[in-house]
Amino acid sequence: MKIKYVLDLLFKAIAKSLNLEEGSFLNQFGQQAPLNLRINFYPPCPRPDQVLGLKPHSDKSGVTVLLQDEVVEGLHVLKDDQWFRVPIIPHALLVNVGDQMQIMTNGIIKSPLHRVVTNPEKLRISVVVSNEPEPEKEIGPVEGLIDEERPRLYRNVRNYGAINFECFQKGE
């Protein structure tokens, strides 16, 4: 489980960068935090102006790790109300912070809105691994990130992934 090791290292580094105890985020995920693997297949689409590969969304995860297609671009990220393409870096893993880390960091680290566009001539494949806290674990902003200057922005929540999935299906 090398990806689990990478994620644990990443959470420890984020905690240290925010002057928190190393386990501040890992403790909220729990010992049996699930990893989710998804393989995305986007066939060529003759009308990419009318069809998105994946509608705009933010990830429900703590962190999402993406191995992009090595040839065909398709990932876009929204910044300042403008969509930007995410360039391919061969053999690199792209790390995307998810909604649950945004909650845990009390909004210091943001979960970016992104989408996938289709290509008119070439298919695109990507591999995604994401993690979530154990469903019964309650997550919330780490206490060390809440003070008078930065009040609590999020309430504690349990099973955020299920709530997010339901809203995504409704288009919310």
Salt bridges, closest charged atoms under 4 A:
ASP8 OD1 - LYS4 NZ 2.93
GLU22 OE2 - LYS16 NZ 3.94
ASP49 OD2 - ARG47 NH2 3.29
ASP59 OD1 - HIS57 NE2 3.30
ASP59 OD1 - HIS114 NE2 3.09
GLU70 OE2 - HIS91 ND1 3.43
GLU73 OE2 - ARG85 NH1 2.64
ASP80 OD2 - LYS79 NZ 3.27
GLU132 OE2 - LYS60 NZ 3.52
GLU138 OE2 - ARG158 NH2 3.58
GLU143 OE2 - ARG152 NH2 3.28
GLU166 OE2 - LYS170 NZ 3.25
